[in-house]
Amino acid sequence: MKKLFNRKNGIKSAYAALVVVSLAIVVVLNIVMGALADRYPMSIDLTPQKVFALSEETKSFIASLDTQVTIRVLATEERFQDTSIYNAQANEIMSLFAKQSGAIEIEYIDYVSNPGFAAAYPDLSMKHGDVLVSGAGRDKLVKTEELFHYTYGRDGSIAIASSRAEEAILSAVLYVTSSELPRAAVISGHGETETSAFEALLRSNNYETETVNLLTGNLSADTQLALLIAPTKDLSPEEITLLDDFLTNNGEYGKSLFYCASPVQPALPNLEAFLAEWGVRAEDGMVFETDEQRVYSTQPFYAVADYAEETYAAQVSRADAPMLVAVSRPLEVLFSQQERYVTETLLEFGASAGVRPSEAGDDFTADMAVVRGPIPALVLCSYKVTDPSNASLVKASSHILACGSAEVAGDFVIGSPSFANAEYLIHVLNDLCEKDDNIAVTPKTIVGHALNLSQSQADRFGNLFVFVIPAAVLVLGIGIWLYRRHK
């Protein structure tokens, strides 16, 4: 009679026990990891731009947050994230806010079956899919469309270009937890260049924006930042006085003006004299770049500028993202210091740049340029009041941030995550406005990548795929055929 438990049965029993134990371990690990994942970030983001992760700046800020904040998504989680890949990314970003900070919680409101929820917020126009951020007795509604950045096709079609989820939610958290919001005034009435994307960026970073015509109104006392973007008509002496009074601020100072020039501007003697007093002048002509590695899309007038100082440059999160200062007039720094006025070049075009004069003919070549780089592109002019007993102690200051290009804040570069313009400018302006939370979050692209190549690089890639690779395949095929033919 065979033994009931022979060696073969023992091995089978051992395997069965091992399978049972393994399954038990897997079940327990799933339960434990599921519980941990509800509270702590357990995923790994392998996307190139870390689109499913929070920036270090954001994590640092919310980790120190001591005000309770609630993020309410006006949809079920399943329906919200299944709408698109961008919604899924936005949902992951919002969940990370809650996982990274004990002061933030996220809730999902089934807005379809609970339409009465909006009755508690009569001043807000809500709809399905919006996000309501609340804290410290304040509320900020983030519309669904504000979670994304859109692009428009030539046929009028609209498509999502990048995500603004982190930017929008962080902006709302900052809004409900900040005690003060700086006010920015966009000066109009002189044929200025429209910068809707830059104004939207300011609002996303919790600036309250308004449009002011100096002919009919003044800059309010609580305005901290004024924007004058490429005016094509000169300011009157009275308007120059208003600007000067704004920056002087009754001897209190603490104000800033962001001024951008443009090659299409005519002579503006009143404004130019005012800027010269602060130590900067926009010269004639347009900057071009001769180094094909320092231009965008092979356009010589779409030049990349270098960081000329380290403080603000160090705050840019992506060292490989260029600062595009396109279609720019050359700036001239008139002095480094004069009485209480101090100037500092923040951005400059490289040594390979030059200036094409406005009166140059069609036969103009780069070799004919008289003015060559380095050329200032962005200059910070400051008026500093120091302590009489300690000249190094600045008691108060006002600033003019002058740029040779209005395109530095143009819609294309501000809305593109490929450039550092948005992040860099916000860091500079936050510092000038003395914001405690100097944070700048820019859009992230999820699908698609822009392949920004110079003309020579494009030619090399074209030759590679059109001639080299087909020729190599052909030679290899002939070699294999000959080998088999004579084998």
C-alpha positions as CSV (number, residue, x, y, z in Angstrom):
1,M,0.0,0.0,0.0
2,K,1.4,3.3,-1.0
3,K,2.1,5.9,1.7
4,L,-0.6,8.6,1.9
5,F,2.1,11.3,2.0
6,N,4.9,10.4,-0.3
7,R,7.7,12.7,-1.4
8,K,5.8,13.7,-4.5
9,N,2.7,14.7,-2.5
10,G,4.9,16.5,0.0
11,I,6.4,18.7,-2.8
12,K,2.9,19.4,-4.1
13,S,1.8,20.4,-0.6
14,A,4.8,22.6,-0.2
15,Y,4.1,24.4,-3.5
16,A,0.4,24.8,-2.5
17,A,1.4,26.2,0.8
18,L,3.8,28.6,-0.9
19,V,1.1,29.8,-3.3
20,V,-1.3,30.4,-0.4
21,V,1.3,32.3,1.6
22,S,2.3,34.3,-1.5
23,L,-1.3,35.2,-2.2
24,A,-1.8,36.2,1.5
25,I,1.3,38.4,1.3
26,V,0.1,40.1,-1.9
27,V,-3.3,40.7,-0.4
28,V,-1.8,42.2,2.8
29,L,0.6,44.3,0.8
30,N,-2.2,45.6,-1.4
31,I,-4.2,46.6,1.7
32,V,-1.3,48.3,3.4
33,M,-0.1,50.1,0.2
34,G,-3.6,51.1,-0.6
35,A,-4.0,52.7,2.8
36,L,-0.7,54.4,2.5
37,A,-1.5,55.7,-1.0
38,D,-4.6,57.3,0.3
39,R,-2.5,59.6,2.4
40,Y,1.0,59.6,0.9
41,P,2.3,59.9,-2.7
42,M,3.4,56.5,-3.7
43,S,3.6,56.8,-7.5
44,I,6.7,57.6,-9.7
45,D,6.3,60.2,-12.5
46,L,8.4,59.1,-15.5
47,T,7.2,61.8,-17.9
48,P,10.0,64.2,-19.1
49,Q,8.5,67.3,-17.6
50,K,7.1,65.6,-14.4
51,V,3.6,66.5,-15.4
52,F,2.1,64.2,-12.8
53,A,4.2,65.6,-10.0
54,L,4.3,68.9,-8.1
55,S,7.2,71.3,-8.4
56,E,9.6,71.6,-5.5
57,E,8.4,75.2,-4.9
58,T,4.8,74.0,-4.6
59,K,5.7,71.1,-2.3
60,S,7.7,73.4,-0.1
61,F,4.9,76.0,0.2
62,I,2.1,73.6,0.9
63,A,4.2,71.6,3.4
64,S,4.5,74.7,5.5
65,L,0.9,75.7,5.2
66,D,-0.9,76.1,8.5
67,T,-4.3,77.2,7.2
68,Q,-6.9,74.6,6.6
69,V,-7.8,74.4,2.9
70,T,-10.5,72.4,1.1
71,I,-10.5,71.5,-2.6
72,R,-14.0,70.6,-3.8
73,V,-14.3,69.1,-7.3
74,L,-17.8,69.6,-8.6
75,A,-18.0,66.1,-10.2
76,T,-17.5,62.5,-9.2
77,E,-13.9,61.5,-9.3
78,E,-14.5,58.8,-11.9
79,R,-16.4,61.1,-14.3
80,F,-13.9,64.0,-13.9
81,Q,-10.7,62.0,-14.6
82,D,-12.2,59.9,-17.4
83,T,-13.1,63.0,-19.4
84,S,-9.6,63.3,-20.9
85,I,-5.9,62.7,-20.2
86,Y,-5.7,66.3,-19.1
87,N,-8.5,65.8,-16.6
88,A,-6.7,62.7,-15.3
89,Q,-3.5,64.8,-14.9
90,A,-5.4,67.6,-13.2
91,N,-7.1,65.1,-10.8
92,E,-3.7,63.6,-9.9
93,I,-2.3,67.0,-9.3
94,M,-5.2,67.9,-6.9
95,S,-4.8,64.7,-5.0
96,L,-1.1,65.4,-4.6
97,F,-1.9,68.7,-2.9
98,A,-3.9,66.8,-0.3
99,K,-1.2,64.0,0.0
100,Q,1.6,66.5,0.4
101,S,0.0,68.7,3.1
102,G,-2.0,67.8,6.1
103,A,-3.7,71.2,5.9
104,I,-5.3,70.4,2.5
105,E,-8.2,68.0,1.9
106,I,-10.0,67.1,-1.3
107,E,-13.7,66.4,-1.8
108,Y,-15.8,65.3,-4.8
109,I,-19.3,66.7,-5.1
110,D,-21.7,64.9,-7.4
111,Y,-22.9,68.2,-8.9
112,V,-25.4,66.5,-11.2
113,S,-27.4,64.9,-8.4
114,N,-26.7,67.8,-5.9
115,P,-27.4,71.0,-7.8
116,G,-28.4,72.7,-4.6
117,F,-24.7,72.8,-3.6
118,A,-24.3,76.1,-5.5
119,A,-27.0,77.7,-3.4
120,A,-24.5,78.1,-0.6
121,Y,-22.4,80.3,-2.9
122,P,-24.7,82.7,-4.6
123,D,-21.9,85.0,-5.8
124,L,-20.2,82.3,-7.7
125,S,-21.3,81.0,-11.1
126,M,-20.6,77.3,-10.8
127,K,-21.0,74.5,-13.3
128,H,-20.2,70.8,-13.5
129,G,-16.5,70.1,-13.5
130,D,-15.4,73.3,-11.8
131,V,-13.2,73.3,-8.7
132,L,-13.9,75.3,-5.5
133,V,-11.0,76.1,-3.2
134,S,-11.9,77.3,0.3
135,G,-9.9,78.4,3.3
136,A,-9.7,81.1,6.0
137,G,-13.2,82.3,5.2
138,R,-12.5,82.9,1.5
139,D,-13.5,81.0,-1.6
140,K,-11.9,80.9,-5.1
141,L,-13.7,79.2,-8.0
142,V,-11.4,77.6,-10.6
143,K,-13.3,77.1,-13.8
144,T,-12.8,73.8,-15.7
145,E,-11.3,75.7,-18.6
146,E,-8.8,77.5,-16.3
147,L,-7.1,74.1,-15.7
148,F,-5.8,74.1,-19.2
149,H,-4.0,76.3,-21.7
150,Y,-5.6,76.4,-25.2
151,T,-4.2,76.8,-28.7
152,Y,-6.2,78.0,-31.7
153,G,-5.8,76.5,-35.2
154,R,-5.9,78.5,-38.4
155,D,-9.4,77.1,-39.0
156,G,-10.6,78.5,-35.7
157,S,-10.5,75.1,-33.9
158,I,-9.6,75.0,-30.3
159,A,-7.3,72.4,-28.7
160,I,-5.7,71.9,-25.3
161,A,-2.0,72.7,-25.5
162,S,-0.8,72.3,-22.0
163,S,-1.9,71.8,-18.4
164,R,-2.4,74.7,-15.9
165,A,-3.7,72.5,-13.2
166,E,-0.9,73.0,-10.7
167,E,-0.7,76.7,-11.5
168,A,-4.5,77.2,-11.1
169,I,-4.9,75.2,-7.9
170,L,-1.8,76.7,-6.3
171,S,-3.0,80.2,-7.3
172,A,-6.4,79.5,-5.6
173,V,-4.6,78.1,-2.5
174,L,-2.5,81.2,-2.3
175,Y,-5.5,83.4,-2.8
176,V,-7.5,82.0,0.1
177,T,-4.5,81.9,2.4
178,S,-2.8,85.3,1.6
179,S,-3.5,88.4,3.6
180,E,-2.6,90.8,0.8
181,L,-2.9,90.7,-3.0
182,P,-0.6,93.1,-4.9
183,R,-2.4,95.3,-7.4
184,A,-1.1,95.7,-11.0
185,A,-2.2,98.5,-13.3
186,V,-2.0,98.1,-17.1
187,I,-1.5,101.6,-18.6
188,S,-3.5,102.3,-21.8
189,G,-4.3,105.1,-24.1
190,H,-1.0,105.3,-26.0
191,G,-1.3,102.5,-28.5
192,E,0.2,99.9,-26.2
193,T,0.7,96.3,-27.2
194,E,-1.9,94.0,-25.8
195,T,-0.6,91.3,-23.4
196,S,-3.6,89.3,-22.4
197,A,-1.6,86.1,-21.6
198,F,0.8,88.0,-19.3
199,E,-2.1,89.7,-17.5
200,A,-3.7,86.3,-17.0
201,L,-0.3,85.0,-15.7
202,L,-0.3,87.9,-13.2
203,R,-3.8,87.0,-12.1
204,S,-2.8,83.4,-11.7
205,N,-0.1,84.5,-9.4
206,N,-2.6,86.5,-7.4
207,Y,-2.1,90.0,-8.7
208,E,-5.3,92.0,-9.0
209,T,-5.1,93.7,-12.4
210,E,-6.9,96.7,-13.8
211,T,-6.5,98.9,-16.8
212,V,-5.7,102.6,-16.2
213,N,-5.7,105.5,-18.7
214,L,-3.5,108.2,-17.2
215,L,-5.4,110.9,-19.2
216,T,-8.6,110.2,-17.3
217,G,-7.4,108.6,-14.0
218,N,-4.6,108.2,-11.6
219,L,-2.7,105.1,-10.4
220,S,-4.4,104.2,-7.1
221,A,-2.4,104.4,-3.9
222,D,-2.6,100.6,-3.4
223,T,-1.2,99.9,-6.8
224,Q,2.3,98.3,-6.5
225,L,3.1,97.5,-10.1
226,A,2.4,99.5,-13.3
227,L,2.8,98.0,-16.8
228,L,3.6,100.2,-19.8
229,I,4.0,97.8,-22.8
230,A,5.4,99.4,-26.0
231,P,3.4,102.6,-26.3
232,T,3.4,104.1,-29.8
233,K,2.3,107.6,-28.6
234,D,4.3,109.7,-26.3
235,L,3.2,110.4,-22.8
236,S,2.3,114.0,-22.0
237,P,4.3,115.9,-19.4
238,E,1.3,115.6,-17.0
239,E,1.3,111.8,-17.5
240,I,5.1,111.7,-16.9
241,T,4.5,113.6,-13.6
242,L,1.9,111.0,-12.6
243,L,4.4,108.2,-13.3
244,D,7.1,110.0,-11.3
245,D,4.6,110.6,-8.4
246,F,3.6,107.0,-8.5
247,L,7.2,105.8,-8.1
248,T,8.1,108.4,-5.5
249,N,5.0,107.5,-3.5
250,N,5.2,110.6,-1.2
251,G,8.7,109.6,-0.2
252,E,7.6,106.1,0.7
253,Y,8.6,104.5,-2.6
254,G,8.0,100.7,-2.8
255,K,6.5,101.0,-6.4
256,S,7.6,99.4,-9.7
257,L,7.1,100.0,-13.4
258,F,7.5,97.3,-16.0
259,Y,8.3,99.0,-19.3
260,C,8.8,97.2,-22.7
261,A,10.0,98.9,-25.9
262,S,9.4,97.8,-29.5
263,P,11.1,98.5,-32.9
264,V,7.8,99.9,-34.2
265,Q,7.8,102.8,-31.8
266,P,8.4,106.3,-33.1
267,A,10.4,108.8,-31.1
268,L,8.9,109.4,-27.7
269,P,10.9,112.3,-26.3
270,N,9.0,112.7,-23.0
271,L,9.1,109.0,-22.1
272,E,12.7,108.6,-23.3
273,A,13.9,111.5,-21.1
274,F,12.1,110.0,-18.1
275,L,13.7,106.6,-18.6
276,A,17.1,108.2,-19.2
277,E,16.9,109.8,-15.7
278,W,16.6,106.3,-14.4
279,G,19.6,105.2,-16.4
280,V,18.3,103.3,-19.5
281,R,17.6,104.1,-23.1
282,A,16.1,102.1,-25.9
283,E,18.2,102.6,-29.0
284,D,17.3,102.5,-32.7
285,G,17.2,99.3,-34.6
286,M,16.4,95.7,-34.0
287,V,18.6,93.0,-32.4
288,F,19.5,90.0,-34.6
289,E,21.4,86.8,-33.8
290,T,24.0,85.2,-36.0
291,D,24.5,82.0,-34.0
292,E,21.9,79.6,-35.3
293,Q,21.9,77.8,-31.9
294,R,20.7,81.0,-30.2
295,V,17.5,81.6,-32.3
296,Y,14.0,80.2,-32.3
297,S,12.7,78.5,-35.4
298,T,15.7,79.8,-37.5
299,Q,14.5,83.4,-37.2
300,P,17.4,85.7,-36.5
301,F,15.3,88.4,-34.8
302,Y,13.9,85.7,-32.4
303,A,17.0,85.7,-30.2
304,V,17.7,84.0,-27.0
305,A,19.1,86.1,-24.1
306,D,21.5,85.0,-21.4
307,Y,21.2,85.6,-17.7
308,A,23.5,88.4,-16.6
309,E,23.0,88.0,-12.9
310,E,22.6,84.9,-10.6
311,T,19.9,85.8,-8.1
312,Y,16.8,85.5,-10.4
313,A,18.5,83.0,-12.7
314,A,18.9,80.6,-9.8
315,Q,15.1,80.7,-9.2
316,V,14.3,79.3,-12.7
317,S,13.5,75.6,-12.2
318,R,14.6,74.5,-15.7
319,A,18.1,75.4,-16.6
320,D,17.6,74.2,-20.2
321,A,14.6,76.5,-20.8
322,P,15.7,79.5,-22.9
323,M,14.7,83.2,-22.3
324,L,13.3,84.3,-25.7
325,V,13.5,88.0,-26.2
326,A,12.2,88.4,-29.7
327,V,12.0,91.4,-32.0
328,S,13.9,93.6,-29.5
329,R,15.4,97.1,-29.6
330,P,18.9,97.3,-28.1
331,L,19.0,98.9,-24.7
332,E,21.8,101.1,-23.5
333,V,22.7,101.4,-19.8
334,L,23.6,105.1,-19.3
335,F,25.3,104.6,-15.9
336,S,25.8,102.0,-13.2
337,Q,25.2,104.4,-10.4
338,Q,24.3,108.1,-10.2
339,E,23.3,109.7,-7.0
340,R,20.6,107.4,-5.7
341,Y,19.9,105.7,-9.1
342,V,21.4,102.2,-9.6
343,T,21.2,100.0,-12.7
344,E,21.8,96.3,-13.2
345,T,21.6,94.3,-16.4
346,L,19.5,91.1,-15.8
347,L,19.4,89.7,-19.4
348,E,21.7,90.3,-22.3
349,F,22.1,89.2,-25.9
350,G,25.3,87.3,-26.6
351,A,28.5,88.4,-28.4
352,S,27.2,86.9,-31.6
353,A,24.3,89.3,-31.7
354,G,24.1,92.6,-33.7
355,V,21.8,95.4,-34.4
356,R,20.0,96.1,-37.7
357,P,19.4,99.9,-38.0
358,S,15.8,100.9,-38.8
359,E,16.9,102.7,-42.0
360,A,18.9,99.8,-43.3
361,G,18.2,98.7,-46.8
362,D,17.4,95.2,-48.2
363,D,21.1,94.7,-48.9
364,F,22.0,94.9,-45.2
365,T,24.1,91.9,-44.0
366,A,25.3,90.9,-40.5
367,D,28.8,92.0,-41.4
368,M,27.5,95.6,-41.8
369,A,26.3,95.9,-38.2
370,V,28.0,98.7,-36.2
371,V,26.6,97.7,-32.8
372,R,27.4,94.2,-31.7
373,G,26.9,92.1,-28.6
374,P,26.8,91.7,-25.7
375,I,23.7,93.9,-25.7
376,P,21.5,94.5,-22.7
377,A,18.0,93.0,-23.1
378,L,16.5,93.5,-19.6
379,V,17.7,96.2,-17.2
380,L,16.6,96.8,-13.6
381,C,16.8,100.5,-12.7
382,S,16.3,101.3,-9.0
383,Y,16.1,104.4,-6.9
384,K,17.3,103.5,-3.4
385,V,17.0,105.5,-0.2
386,T,19.7,104.3,2.2
387,D,20.3,104.8,5.9
388,P,22.5,107.9,6.5
389,S,24.6,106.0,9.0
390,N,24.9,102.8,6.9
391,A,24.9,103.3,3.1
392,S,24.5,99.5,2.6
393,L,21.2,99.4,4.4
394,V,18.4,100.2,1.9
395,K,15.4,101.7,3.7
396,A,13.1,102.1,0.7
397,S,13.3,101.8,-3.1
398,S,11.3,102.0,-6.3
399,H,12.1,100.3,-9.6
400,I,11.8,100.4,-13.4
401,L,12.2,97.1,-15.1
402,A,13.0,98.0,-18.7
403,C,13.0,95.5,-21.7
404,G,13.8,96.1,-25.3
405,S,11.0,93.7,-26.4
406,A,7.3,93.6,-25.9
407,E,7.4,90.0,-27.1
408,V,9.2,89.0,-23.9
409,A,5.7,89.0,-22.3
410,G,3.9,88.1,-25.5
411,D,1.1,85.5,-25.6
412,F,3.2,82.9,-27.4
413,V,6.2,82.7,-25.1
414,I,4.1,83.2,-21.9
415,G,1.8,80.4,-22.7
416,S,4.6,78.0,-23.8
417,P,6.3,75.8,-21.2
418,S,9.3,75.5,-23.5
419,F,10.5,79.0,-22.5
420,A,11.5,80.3,-19.1
421,N,9.9,83.8,-19.7
422,A,6.8,83.3,-17.5
423,E,8.6,81.9,-14.5
424,Y,11.5,84.3,-14.7
425,L,9.4,87.4,-15.0
426,I,7.1,86.4,-12.2
427,H,10.0,85.8,-9.9
428,V,11.5,89.2,-10.7
429,L,8.1,91.0,-10.3
430,N,7.3,89.1,-7.1
431,D,10.6,90.2,-5.6
432,L,10.1,93.9,-6.7
433,C,6.6,93.8,-5.2
434,E,8.0,92.2,-2.0
435,K,5.6,89.2,-2.1
436,D,6.3,86.8,0.8
437,D,5.4,83.8,-1.4
438,N,7.7,84.2,-4.4
439,I,6.4,81.2,-6.3
440,A,5.9,80.9,-10.0
441,V,4.2,77.9,-11.5
442,T,4.1,77.6,-15.3
443,P,2.0,75.4,-17.7
444,K,3.1,71.8,-18.4
445,T,2.8,70.0,-21.7
446,I,1.5,66.4,-21.5
447,V,1.3,65.3,-25.1
448,G,3.5,66.3,-27.9
449,H,6.9,67.9,-27.9
450,A,8.2,70.9,-29.9
451,L,11.4,70.0,-31.7
452,N,13.1,73.4,-31.9
453,L,15.9,72.9,-34.5
454,S,18.2,75.3,-36.2
455,Q,18.2,75.2,-40.0
456,S,21.5,73.3,-40.2
457,Q,20.1,70.7,-37.7
458,A,17.0,70.3,-39.7
459,D,19.0,69.8,-42.9
460,R,21.2,67.2,-41.2
461,F,18.1,65.3,-40.0
462,G,16.6,65.5,-43.4
463,N,19.7,64.1,-45.1
464,L,19.9,61.4,-42.5
465,F,16.3,60.1,-43.1
466,V,16.1,60.8,-46.8
467,F,19.6,59.7,-48.0
468,V,21.8,58.1,-45.3
469,I,19.4,55.6,-43.7
470,P,17.9,54.4,-47.1
471,A,21.4,54.0,-48.5
472,A,22.6,52.0,-45.5
473,V,19.5,49.7,-45.8
474,L,20.1,49.3,-49.5
475,V,23.8,48.4,-49.0
476,L,23.0,46.0,-46.2
477,G,20.4,44.3,-48.4
478,I,22.8,43.9,-51.3
479,G,25.4,42.5,-48.9
480,I,23.0,40.0,-47.5
481,W,21.9,39.0,-51.0
482,L,25.5,38.5,-52.3
483,Y,26.3,36.5,-49.2
484,R,23.4,34.1,-49.7
485,R,24.0,34.1,-53.5
486,H,27.6,32.8,-53.2
487,K,27.1,30.7,-50.0
